[in-house]
Amino acid sequence: MQRSSRAIPGAADFGIIDLIREVNITGVPRHISPNRHSDSRTDILRDMAVYRPNEGVIAVVYDDVSDSVKVCTKLEKANESLADWFLIFPESLSDAKTTESGPWKL
């Protein structure tokens, strides 16, 4: 059996060890909202869940959500920029149409 600190790099830094102990005792699944993990090799955001499917078995599932968070941040900025354009040019943009190929025509 592998130590959790070796299986999950940086485990002690974001409290997963305590969560694994808690789930092992209670059997109640737990979720950790995305946390940043940085070391000499990587810089990622991890969304984690801890389960106890059977007695003596702990499952830690994590998803690297770094790219999703970056894309959502860019989308929010683009939406803010678009909203600004609608405030500046409300009449001309409300008449804008899209074509089948995608670009807007004014």
Jmol script that loads the backbone (N, CA, C; Angstrom):
load data "model"
ATOM      1  N   MET A   1       0.843  -1.176   0.000  1.00  0.00           N
ATOM      2  CA  MET A   1       0.000   0.000   0.000  1.00  0.00           C
ATOM      3  C   MET A   1       0.893   1.246   0.000  1.00  0.00           C
ATOM      4  N   GLN A   2       0.475   2.244  -0.760  1.00  0.00           N
ATOM      5  CA  GLN A   2       1.266   3.457  -0.911  1.00  0.00           C
ATOM      6  C   GLN A   2       0.785   4.534   0.067  1.00  0.00           C
ATOM      7  N   ARG A   3       1.716   5.286   0.614  1.00  0.00           N
ATOM      8  CA  ARG A   3       1.341   6.391   1.492  1.00  0.00           C
ATOM      9  C   ARG A   3       0.613   7.442   0.673  1.00  0.00           C
ATOM     10  N   SER A   4      -0.435   8.039   1.244  1.00  0.00           N
ATOM     11  CA  SER A   4      -1.216   9.037   0.507  1.00  0.00           C
ATOM     12  C   SER A   4      -0.382  10.256   0.141  1.00  0.00           C
ATOM     13  N   SER A   5       0.616  10.581   0.952  1.00  0.00           N
ATOM     14  CA  SER A   5       1.456  11.739   0.643  1.00  0.00           C
ATOM     15  C   SER A   5       2.325  11.488  -0.591  1.00  0.00           C
ATOM     16  N   ARG A   6       2.622  10.227  -0.895  1.00  0.00           N
ATOM     17  CA  ARG A   6       3.374   9.905  -2.123  1.00  0.00           C
ATOM     18  C   ARG A   6       2.436   9.762  -3.307  1.00  0.00           C
ATOM     19  N   ALA A   7       1.251   9.206  -3.084  1.00  0.00           N
ATOM     20  CA  ALA A   7       0.297   8.992  -4.175  1.00  0.00           C
ATOM     21  C   ALA A   7      -0.310  10.303  -4.657  1.00  0.00           C
ATOM     22  N   ILE A   8      -0.474  11.259  -3.749  1.00  0.00           N
ATOM     23  CA  ILE A   8      -1.068  12.556  -4.079  1.00  0.00           C
ATOM     24  C   ILE A   8      -0.065  13.636  -3.709  1.00  0.00           C
ATOM     25  N   PRO A   9       0.737  14.104  -4.672  1.00  0.00           N
ATOM     26  CA  PRO A   9       1.720  15.139  -4.357  1.00  0.00           C
ATOM     27  C   PRO A   9       1.060  16.384  -3.770  1.00  0.00           C
ATOM     28  N   GLY A  10       1.625  16.903  -2.702  1.00  0.00           N
ATOM     29  CA  GLY A  10       1.090  18.098  -2.060  1.00  0.00           C
ATOM     30  C   GLY A  10      -0.114  17.837  -1.179  1.00  0.00           C
ATOM     31  N   ALA A  11      -0.396  16.566  -0.880  1.00  0.00           N
ATOM     32  CA  ALA A  11      -1.591  16.204  -0.113  1.00  0.00           C
ATOM     33  C   ALA A  11      -1.670  16.920   1.228  1.00  0.00           C
ATOM     34  N   ALA A  12      -0.555  17.040   1.903  1.00  0.00           N
ATOM     35  CA  ALA A  12      -0.557  17.685   3.220  1.00  0.00           C
ATOM     36  C   ALA A  12      -0.882  19.172   3.116  1.00  0.00           C
ATOM     37  N   ASP A  13      -0.550  19.785   1.980  1.00  0.00           N
ATOM     38  CA  ASP A  13      -0.740  21.228   1.824  1.00  0.00           C
ATOM     39  C   ASP A  13      -2.202  21.652   1.749  1.00  0.00           C
ATOM     40  N   PHE A  14      -3.072  20.796   1.208  1.00  0.00           N
ATOM     41  CA  PHE A  14      -4.459  21.236   1.073  1.00  0.00           C
ATOM     42  C   PHE A  14      -5.448  20.398   1.865  1.00  0.00           C
ATOM     43  N   GLY A  15      -4.979  19.685   2.881  1.00  0.00           N
ATOM     44  CA  GLY A  15      -5.860  19.056   3.855  1.00  0.00           C
ATOM     45  C   GLY A  15      -6.502  17.750   3.443  1.00  0.00           C
ATOM     46  N   ILE A  16      -6.032  17.127   2.386  1.00  0.00           N
ATOM     47  CA  ILE A  16      -6.661  15.893   1.931  1.00  0.00           C
ATOM     48  C   ILE A  16      -6.427  14.743   2.904  1.00  0.00           C
ATOM     49  N   ILE A  17      -5.312  14.755   3.615  1.00  0.00           N
ATOM     50  CA  ILE A  17      -5.011  13.678   4.568  1.00  0.00           C
ATOM     51  C   ILE A  17      -6.075  13.635   5.664  1.00  0.00           C
ATOM     52  N   ASP A  18      -6.409  14.797   6.220  1.00  0.00           N
ATOM     53  CA  ASP A  18      -7.448  14.857   7.255  1.00  0.00           C
ATOM     54  C   ASP A  18      -8.796  14.412   6.702  1.00  0.00           C
ATOM     55  N   LEU A  19      -9.082  14.787   5.462  1.00  0.00           N
ATOM     56  CA  LEU A  19     -10.347  14.407   4.840  1.00  0.00           C
ATOM     57  C   LEU A  19     -10.410  12.896   4.606  1.00  0.00           C
ATOM     58  N   ILE A  20      -9.313  12.301   4.198  1.00  0.00           N
ATOM     59  CA  ILE A  20      -9.263  10.845   4.014  1.00  0.00           C
ATOM     60  C   ILE A  20      -9.532  10.142   5.343  1.00  0.00           C
ATOM     61  N   ARG A  21      -8.926  10.631   6.410  1.00  0.00           N
ATOM     62  CA  ARG A  21      -9.159  10.041   7.741  1.00  0.00           C
ATOM     63  C   ARG A  21     -10.635  10.155   8.135  1.00  0.00           C
ATOM     64  N   GLU A  22     -11.210  11.344   7.892  1.00  0.00           N
ATOM     65  CA  GLU A  22     -12.618  11.561   8.250  1.00  0.00           C
ATOM     66  C   GLU A  22     -13.536  10.619   7.476  1.00  0.00           C
ATOM     67  N   VAL A  23     -13.329  10.501   6.163  1.00  0.00           N
ATOM     68  CA  VAL A  23     -14.164   9.619   5.343  1.00  0.00           C
ATOM     69  C   VAL A  23     -13.961   8.163   5.752  1.00  0.00           C
ATOM     70  N   ASN A  24     -12.754   7.788   6.105  1.00  0.00           N
ATOM     71  CA  ASN A  24     -12.485   6.427   6.556  1.00  0.00           C
ATOM     72  C   ASN A  24     -13.251   6.106   7.835  1.00  0.00           C
ATOM     73  N   ILE A  25     -13.351   7.077   8.722  1.00  0.00           N
ATOM     74  CA  ILE A  25     -14.057   6.868   9.995  1.00  0.00           C
ATOM     75  C   ILE A  25     -15.570   6.896   9.805  1.00  0.00           C
ATOM     76  N   THR A  26     -16.081   7.914   9.087  1.00  0.00           N
ATOM     77  CA  THR A  26     -17.531   8.115   8.975  1.00  0.00           C
ATOM     78  C   THR A  26     -18.168   7.366   7.815  1.00  0.00           C
ATOM     79  N   GLY A  27     -17.417   7.137   6.736  1.00  0.00           N
ATOM     80  CA  GLY A  27     -17.987   6.519   5.542  1.00  0.00           C
ATOM     81  C   GLY A  27     -18.767   7.493   4.679  1.00  0.00           C
ATOM     82  N   VAL A  28     -18.828   8.754   5.099  1.00  0.00           N
ATOM     83  CA  VAL A  28     -19.577   9.779   4.364  1.00  0.00           C
ATOM     84  C   VAL A  28     -18.661  10.423   3.321  1.00  0.00           C
ATOM     85  N   PRO A  29     -19.055  10.392   2.026  1.00  0.00           N
ATOM     86  CA  PRO A  29     -18.225  11.009   0.983  1.00  0.00           C
ATOM     87  C   PRO A  29     -18.073  12.508   1.212  1.00  0.00           C
ATOM     88  N   ARG A  30     -16.939  13.041   0.813  1.00  0.00           N
ATOM     89  CA  ARG A  30     -16.673  14.480   0.958  1.00  0.00           C
ATOM     90  C   ARG A  30     -16.111  15.030  -0.338  1.00  0.00           C
ATOM     91  N   HIS A  31     -16.301  16.319  -0.538  1.00  0.00           N
ATOM     92  CA  HIS A  31     -15.829  17.020  -1.731  1.00  0.00           C
ATOM     93  C   HIS A  31     -14.994  18.216  -1.303  1.00  0.00           C
ATOM     94  N   ILE A  32     -13.914  18.479  -2.031  1.00  0.00           N
ATOM     95  CA  ILE A  32     -13.100  19.675  -1.807  1.00  0.00           C
ATOM     96  C   ILE A  32     -13.216  20.530  -3.052  1.00  0.00           C
ATOM     97  N   SER A  33     -13.632  21.772  -2.878  1.00  0.00           N
ATOM     98  CA  SER A  33     -13.702  22.699  -4.005  1.00  0.00           C
ATOM     99  C   SER A  33     -12.312  22.878  -4.601  1.00  0.00           C
ATOM    100  N   PRO A  34     -12.250  23.324  -5.860  1.00  0.00           N
ATOM    101  CA  PRO A  34     -10.936  23.444  -6.511  1.00  0.00           C
ATOM    102  C   PRO A  34      -9.913  24.216  -5.684  1.00  0.00           C
ATOM    103  N   ASN A  35      -8.741  23.614  -5.536  1.00  0.00           N
ATOM    104  CA  ASN A  35      -7.604  24.202  -4.832  1.00  0.00           C
ATOM    105  C   ASN A  35      -6.401  24.202  -5.755  1.00  0.00           C
ATOM    106  N   ARG A  36      -5.586  25.239  -5.654  1.00  0.00           N
ATOM    107  CA  ARG A  36      -4.372  25.332  -6.467  1.00  0.00           C
ATOM    108  C   ARG A  36      -3.266  24.505  -5.822  1.00  0.00           C
ATOM    109  N   HIS A  37      -2.594  23.732  -6.650  1.00  0.00           N
ATOM    110  CA  HIS A  37      -1.432  22.956  -6.212  1.00  0.00           C
ATOM    111  C   HIS A  37      -0.256  23.349  -7.085  1.00  0.00           C
ATOM    112  N   SER A  38       0.804  23.816  -6.471  1.00  0.00           N
ATOM    113  CA  SER A  38       2.007  24.212  -7.208  1.00  0.00           C
ATOM    114  C   SER A  38       3.222  23.525  -6.605  1.00  0.00           C
ATOM    115  N   ASP A  39       4.064  23.025  -7.465  1.00  0.00           N
ATOM    116  CA  ASP A  39       5.369  22.541  -7.036  1.00  0.00           C
ATOM    117  C   ASP A  39       6.342  22.772  -8.187  1.00  0.00           C
ATOM    118  N   SER A  40       7.509  22.183  -8.106  1.00  0.00           N
ATOM    119  CA  SER A  40       8.528  22.427  -9.136  1.00  0.00           C
ATOM    120  C   SER A  40       8.125  21.865 -10.498  1.00  0.00           C
ATOM    121  N   ARG A  41       7.178  20.918 -10.512  1.00  0.00           N
ATOM    122  CA  ARG A  41       6.776  20.289 -11.772  1.00  0.00           C
ATOM    123  C   ARG A  41       5.503  20.854 -12.365  1.00  0.00           C
ATOM    124  N   THR A  42       4.591  21.331 -11.543  1.00  0.00           N
ATOM    125  CA  THR A  42       3.257  21.642 -12.049  1.00  0.00           C
ATOM    126  C   THR A  42       2.582  22.768 -11.273  1.00  0.00           C
ATOM    127  N   ASP A  43       1.571  23.345 -11.880  1.00  0.00           N
ATOM    128  CA  ASP A  43       0.712  24.343 -11.240  1.00  0.00           C
ATOM    129  C   ASP A  43      -0.702  24.083 -11.745  1.00  0.00           C
ATOM    130  N   ILE A  44      -1.523  23.405 -10.930  1.00  0.00           N
ATOM    131  CA  ILE A  44      -2.859  23.019 -11.379  1.00  0.00           C
ATOM    132  C   ILE A  44      -3.909  23.348 -10.326  1.00  0.00           C
ATOM    133  N   LEU A  45      -5.165  23.394 -10.780  1.00  0.00           N
ATOM    134  CA  LEU A  45      -6.319  23.495  -9.891  1.00  0.00           C
ATOM    135  C   LEU A  45      -6.962  22.115  -9.838  1.00  0.00           C
ATOM    136  N   ARG A  46      -7.117  21.566  -8.639  1.00  0.00           N
ATOM    137  CA  ARG A  46      -7.704  20.241  -8.475  1.00  0.00           C
ATOM    138  C   ARG A  46      -9.065  20.337  -7.805  1.00  0.00           C
ATOM    139  N   ASP A  47     -10.038  19.675  -8.408  1.00  0.00           N
ATOM    140  CA  ASP A  47     -11.348  19.478  -7.805  1.00  0.00           C
ATOM    141  C   ASP A  47     -11.334  18.037  -7.306  1.00  0.00           C
ATOM    142  N   MET A  48     -11.545  17.832  -5.995  1.00  0.00           N
ATOM    143  CA  MET A  48     -11.349  16.499  -5.424  1.00  0.00           C
ATOM    144  C   MET A  48     -12.579  15.987  -4.679  1.00  0.00           C
ATOM    145  N   ALA A  49     -12.726  14.660  -4.708  1.00  0.00           N
ATOM    146  CA  ALA A  49     -13.769  13.985  -3.938  1.00  0.00           C
ATOM    147  C   ALA A  49     -13.151  12.747  -3.287  1.00  0.00           C
ATOM    148  N   VAL A  50     -13.599  12.447  -2.076  1.00  0.00           N
ATOM    149  CA  VAL A  50     -13.095  11.287  -1.336  1.00  0.00           C
ATOM    150  C   VAL A  50     -14.289  10.401  -0.984  1.00  0.00           C
ATOM    151  N   TYR A  51     -14.173   9.103  -1.307  1.00  0.00           N
ATOM    152  CA  TYR A  51     -15.233   8.130  -1.058  1.00  0.00           C
ATOM    153  C   TYR A  51     -14.666   6.925  -0.325  1.00  0.00           C
ATOM    154  N   ARG A  52     -15.565   6.192   0.347  1.00  0.00           N
ATOM    155  CA  ARG A  52     -15.202   4.894   0.919  1.00  0.00           C
ATOM    156  C   ARG A  52     -16.184   3.875   0.356  1.00  0.00           C
ATOM    157  N   PRO A  53     -15.869   3.297  -0.825  1.00  0.00           N
ATOM    158  CA  PRO A  53     -16.809   2.363  -1.448  1.00  0.00           C
ATOM    159  C   PRO A  53     -17.004   1.080  -0.642  1.00  0.00           C
ATOM    160  N   ASN A  54     -15.957   0.607   0.028  1.00  0.00           N
ATOM    161  CA  ASN A  54     -16.019  -0.593   0.864  1.00  0.00           C
ATOM    162  C   ASN A  54     -15.193  -0.352   2.117  1.00  0.00           C
ATOM    163  N   GLU A  55     -15.451  -1.154   3.123  1.00  0.00           N
ATOM    164  CA  GLU A  55     -14.655  -1.078   4.351  1.00  0.00           C
ATOM    165  C   GLU A  55     -13.188  -1.310   4.015  1.00  0.00           C
ATOM    166  N   GLY A  56     -12.329  -0.411   4.460  1.00  0.00           N
ATOM    167  CA  GLY A  56     -10.898  -0.553   4.221  1.00  0.00           C
ATOM    168  C   GLY A  56     -10.420  -0.032   2.876  1.00  0.00           C
ATOM    169  N   VAL A  57     -11.335   0.499   2.068  1.00  0.00           N
ATOM    170  CA  VAL A  57     -10.969   1.031   0.750  1.00  0.00           C
ATOM    171  C   VAL A  57     -11.356   2.504   0.693  1.00  0.00           C
ATOM    172  N   ILE A  58     -10.405   3.349   0.348  1.00  0.00           N
ATOM    173  CA  ILE A  58     -10.664   4.783   0.183  1.00  0.00           C
ATOM    174  C   ILE A  58     -10.350   5.146  -1.263  1.00  0.00           C
ATOM    175  N   ALA A  59     -11.255   5.856  -1.899  1.00  0.00           N
ATOM    176  CA  ALA A  59     -11.038   6.323  -3.272  1.00  0.00           C
ATOM    177  C   ALA A  59     -10.965   7.844  -3.263  1.00  0.00           C
ATOM    178  N   VAL A  60      -9.889   8.369  -3.814  1.00  0.00           N
ATOM    179  CA  VAL A  60      -9.727   9.812  -3.966  1.00  0.00           C
ATOM    180  C   VAL A  60      -9.750  10.090  -5.462  1.00  0.00           C
ATOM    181  N   VAL A  61     -10.739  10.861  -5.893  1.00  0.00           N
ATOM    182  CA  VAL A  61     -10.899  11.180  -7.308  1.00  0.00           C
ATOM    183  C   VAL A  61     -10.647  12.659  -7.476  1.00  0.00           C
ATOM    184  N   TYR A  62      -9.762  12.993  -8.412  1.00  0.00           N
ATOM    185  CA  TYR A  62      -9.555  14.411  -8.653  1.00  0.00           C
ATOM    186  C   TYR A  62      -9.529  14.708 -10.131  1.00  0.00           C
ATOM    187  N   ASP A  63      -9.907  15.942 -10.436  1.00  0.00           N
ATOM    188  CA  ASP A  63      -9.977  16.414 -11.808  1.00  0.00           C
ATOM    189  C   ASP A  63      -9.175  17.701 -11.902  1.00  0.00           C
ATOM    190  N   ASP A  64      -8.308  17.789 -12.887  1.00  0.00           N
ATOM    191  CA  ASP A  64      -7.557  19.015 -13.137  1.00  0.00           C
ATOM    192  C   ASP A  64      -8.495  19.966 -13.877  1.00  0.00           C
ATOM    193  N   VAL A  65      -8.965  20.997 -13.186  1.00  0.00           N
ATOM    194  CA  VAL A  65      -9.912  21.951 -13.774  1.00  0.00           C
ATOM    195  C   VAL A  65      -9.233  23.256 -14.182  1.00  0.00           C
ATOM    196  N   SER A  66      -7.913  23.253 -14.292  1.00  0.00           N
ATOM    197  CA  SER A  66      -7.155  24.464 -14.630  1.00  0.00           C
ATOM    198  C   SER A  66      -7.626  25.078 -15.938  1.00  0.00           C
ATOM    199  N   ASP A  67      -7.715  24.262 -17.001  1.00  0.00           N
ATOM    200  CA  ASP A  67      -8.115  24.784 -18.308  1.00  0.00           C
ATOM    201  C   ASP A  67      -9.542  25.314 -18.282  1.00  0.00           C
ATOM    202  N   SER A  68     -10.443  24.607 -17.604  1.00  0.00           N
ATOM    203  CA  SER A  68     -11.837  25.052 -17.524  1.00  0.00           C
ATOM    204  C   SER A  68     -11.950  26.407 -16.841  1.00  0.00           C
ATOM    205  N   VAL A  69     -11.203  26.591 -15.769  1.00  0.00           N
ATOM    206  CA  VAL A  69     -11.239  27.861 -15.039  1.00  0.00           C
ATOM    207  C   VAL A  69     -10.689  28.987 -15.908  1.00  0.00           C
ATOM    208  N   LYS A  70      -9.598  28.719 -16.643  1.00  0.00           N
ATOM    209  CA  LYS A  70      -9.031  29.740 -17.531  1.00  0.00           C
ATOM    210  C   LYS A  70     -10.028  30.137 -18.614  1.00  0.00           C
ATOM    211  N   VAL A  71     -10.689  29.148 -19.221  1.00  0.00           N
ATOM    212  CA  VAL A  71     -11.657  29.426 -20.278  1.00  0.00           C
ATOM    213  C   VAL A  71     -12.843  30.213 -19.720  1.00  0.00           C
ATOM    214  N   CYS A  72     -13.339  29.837 -18.550  1.00  0.00           N
ATOM    215  CA  CYS A  72     -14.460  30.567 -17.934  1.00  0.00           C
ATOM    216  C   CYS A  72     -14.081  32.013 -17.633  1.00  0.00           C
ATOM    217  N   THR A  73     -12.866  32.235 -17.175  1.00  0.00           N
ATOM    218  CA  THR A  73     -12.398  33.593 -16.891  1.00  0.00           C
ATOM    219  C   THR A  73     -12.354  34.419 -18.168  1.00  0.00           C
ATOM    220  N   LYS A  74     -11.832  33.844 -19.248  1.00  0.00           N
ATOM    221  CA  LYS A  74     -11.790  34.551 -20.532  1.00  0.00           C
ATOM    222  C   LYS A  74     -13.199  34.842 -21.042  1.00  0.00           C
ATOM    223  N   LEU A  75     -14.111  33.886 -20.881  1.00  0.00           N
ATOM    224  CA  LEU A  75     -15.488  34.075 -21.325  1.00  0.00           C
ATOM    225  C   LEU A  75     -16.171  35.193 -20.547  1.00  0.00           C
ATOM    226  N   GLU A  76     -15.953  35.248 -19.242  1.00  0.00           N
ATOM    227  CA  GLU A  76     -16.523  36.326 -18.432  1.00  0.00           C
ATOM    228  C   GLU A  76     -16.016  37.687 -18.894  1.00  0.00           C
ATOM    229  N   LYS A  77     -14.716  37.786 -19.188  1.00  0.00           N
ATOM    230  CA  LYS A  77     -14.148  39.051 -19.669  1.00  0.00           C
ATOM    231  C   LYS A  77     -14.730  39.425 -21.025  1.00  0.00           C
ATOM    232  N   ALA A  78     -14.902  38.436 -21.908  1.00  0.00           N
ATOM    233  CA  ALA A  78     -15.484  38.704 -23.226  1.00  0.00           C
ATOM    234  C   ALA A  78     -16.931  39.171 -23.093  1.00  0.00           C
ATOM    235  N   ASN A  79     -17.686  38.564 -22.183  1.00  0.00           N
ATOM    236  CA  ASN A  79     -19.073  38.985 -21.963  1.00  0.00           C
ATOM    237  C   ASN A  79     -19.146  40.408 -21.424  1.00  0.00           C
ATOM    238  N   GLU A  80     -18.228  40.760 -20.529  1.00  0.00           N
ATOM    239  CA  GLU A  80     -18.188  42.129 -20.010  1.00  0.00           C
ATOM    240  C   GLU A  80     -17.880  43.114 -21.130  1.00  0.00           C
ATOM    241  N   SER A  81     -16.941  42.753 -21.985  1.00  0.00           N
ATOM    242  CA  SER A  81     -16.577  43.610 -23.112  1.00  0.00           C
ATOM    243  C   SER A  81     -17.755  43.772 -24.068  1.00  0.00           C
ATOM    244  N   LEU A  82     -18.459  42.690 -24.345  1.00  0.00           N
ATOM    245  CA  LEU A  82     -19.627  42.749 -25.223  1.00  0.00           C
ATOM    246  C   LEU A  82     -20.724  43.616 -24.612  1.00  0.00           C
ATOM    247  N   ALA A  83     -20.926  43.493 -23.313  1.00  0.00           N
ATOM    248  CA  ALA A  83     -21.927  44.326 -22.634  1.00  0.00           C
ATOM    249  C   ALA A  83     -21.561  45.802 -22.745  1.00  0.00           C
ATOM    250  N   ASP A  84     -20.266  46.114 -22.637  1.00  0.00           N
ATOM    251  CA  ASP A  84     -19.819  47.503 -22.809  1.00  0.00           C
ATOM    252  C   ASP A  84     -20.143  48.008 -24.204  1.00  0.00           C
ATOM    253  N   TRP A  85     -19.931  47.172 -25.218  1.00  0.00           N
ATOM    254  CA  TRP A  85     -20.238  47.577 -26.592  1.00  0.00           C
ATOM    255  C   TRP A  85     -21.733  47.843 -26.757  1.00  0.00           C
ATOM    256  N   PHE A  86     -22.575  47.034 -26.142  1.00  0.00           N
ATOM    257  CA  PHE A  86     -24.019  47.265 -26.231  1.00  0.00           C
ATOM    258  C   PHE A  86     -24.417  48.573 -25.554  1.00  0.00           C
ATOM    259  N   LEU A  87     -23.701  48.959 -24.501  1.00  0.00           N
ATOM    260  CA  LEU A  87     -23.982  50.242 -23.850  1.00  0.00           C
ATOM    261  C   LEU A  87     -23.559  51.417 -24.726  1.00  0.00           C
ATOM    262  N   ILE A  88     -22.439  51.256 -25.429  1.00  0.00           N
ATOM    263  CA  ILE A  88     -21.915  52.341 -26.256  1.00  0.00           C
ATOM    264  C   ILE A  88     -22.694  52.473 -27.560  1.00  0.00           C
ATOM    265  N   PHE A  89     -23.014  51.352 -28.199  1.00  0.00           N
ATOM    266  CA  PHE A  89     -23.668  51.362 -29.510  1.00  0.00           C
ATOM    267  C   PHE A  89     -24.945  50.516 -29.495  1.00  0.00           C
ATOM    268  N   PRO A  90     -25.938  50.873 -28.709  1.00  0.00           N
ATOM    269  CA  PRO A  90     -27.110  49.997 -28.565  1.00  0.00           C
ATOM    270  C   PRO A  90     -27.906  49.802 -29.855  1.00  0.00           C
ATOM    271  N   GLU A  91     -28.110  50.861 -30.641  1.00  0.00           N
ATOM    272  CA  GLU A  91     -28.946  50.734 -31.832  1.00  0.00           C
ATOM    273  C   GLU A  91     -28.276  49.895 -32.912  1.00  0.00           C
ATOM    274  N   SER A  92     -27.015  50.167 -33.188  1.00  0.00           N
ATOM    275  CA  SER A  92     -26.350  49.455 -34.279  1.00  0.00           C
ATOM    276  C   SER A  92     -26.155  47.970 -33.963  1.00  0.00           C
ATOM    277  N   LEU A  93     -25.881  47.637 -32.722  1.00  0.00           N
ATOM    278  CA  LEU A  93     -25.667  46.233 -32.377  1.00  0.00           C
ATOM    279  C   LEU A  93     -26.970  45.456 -32.267  1.00  0.00           C
ATOM    280  N   SER A  94     -28.056  46.124 -31.936  1.00  0.00           N
ATOM    281  CA  SER A  94     -29.328  45.405 -31.848  1.00  0.00           C
ATOM    282  C   SER A  94     -29.818  44.998 -33.231  1.00  0.00           C
ATOM    283  N   ASP A  95     -29.324  45.678 -34.291  1.00  0.00           N
ATOM    284  CA  ASP A  95     -29.692  45.330 -35.660  1.00  0.00           C
ATOM    285  C   ASP A  95     -28.751  44.289 -36.262  1.00  0.00           C
ATOM    286  N   ALA A  96     -27.720  43.897 -35.542  1.00  0.00           N
ATOM    287  CA  ALA A  96     -26.732  42.953 -36.074  1.00  0.00           C
ATOM    288  C   ALA A  96     -27.363  41.585 -36.281  1.00  0.00           C
ATOM    289  N   LYS A  97     -26.965  40.933 -37.339  1.00  0.00           N
ATOM    290  CA  LYS A  97     -27.487  39.607 -37.673  1.00  0.00           C
ATOM    291  C   LYS A  97     -26.312  38.656 -37.877  1.00  0.00           C
ATOM    292  N   THR A  98     -26.555  37.392 -37.634  1.00  0.00           N
ATOM    293  CA  THR A  98     -25.534  36.397 -37.949  1.00  0.00           C
ATOM    294  C   THR A  98     -25.936  35.699 -39.238  1.00  0.00           C
ATOM    295  N   THR A  99     -24.946  35.221 -39.960  1.00  0.00           N
ATOM    296  CA  THR A  99     -25.210  34.464 -41.180  1.00  0.00           C
ATOM    297  C   THR A  99     -24.967  32.995 -40.888  1.00  0.00           C
ATOM    298  N   GLU A 100     -25.281  32.139 -41.841  1.00  0.00           N
ATOM    299  CA  GLU A 100     -25.069  30.705 -41.629  1.00  0.00           C
ATOM    300  C   GLU A 100     -23.602  30.384 -41.385  1.00  0.00           C
ATOM    301  N   SER A 101     -22.701  31.153 -42.000  1.00  0.00           N
ATOM    302  CA  SER A 101     -21.275  30.885 -41.818  1.00  0.00           C
ATOM    303  C   SER A 101     -20.757  31.419 -40.491  1.00  0.00           C
ATOM    304  N   GLY A 102     -21.542  32.232 -39.786  1.00  0.00           N
ATOM    305  CA  GLY A 102     -21.169  32.645 -38.452  1.00  0.00           C
ATOM    306  C   GLY A 102     -20.877  34.103 -38.223  1.00  0.00           C
ATOM    307  N   PRO A 103     -20.165  34.835 -39.119  1.00  0.00           N
ATOM    308  CA  PRO A 103     -19.807  36.215 -38.775  1.00  0.00           C
ATOM    309  C   PRO A 103     -21.018  37.140 -38.695  1.00  0.00           C
ATOM    310  N   TRP A 104     -20.869  38.160 -37.901  1.00  0.00           N
ATOM    311  CA  TRP A 104     -21.931  39.147 -37.757  1.00  0.00           C
ATOM    312  C   TRP A 104     -21.903  40.104 -38.929  1.00  0.00           C
ATOM    313  N   LYS A 105     -23.087  40.505 -39.366  1.00  0.00           N
ATOM    314  CA  LYS A 105     -23.231  41.519 -40.418  1.00  0.00           C
ATOM    315  C   LYS A 105     -23.990  42.685 -39.823  1.00  0.00           C
ATOM    316  N   LEU A 106     -23.452  43.886 -39.992  1.00  0.00           N
ATOM    317  CA  LEU A 106     -24.138  45.081 -39.494  1.00  0.00           C
ATOM    318  C   LEU A 106     -24.873  45.766 -40.615  1.00  0.00           C
TER     319      LEU A 106
END
end "model"
wireframe off; spacefill off
backbone 0.3
color backbone group
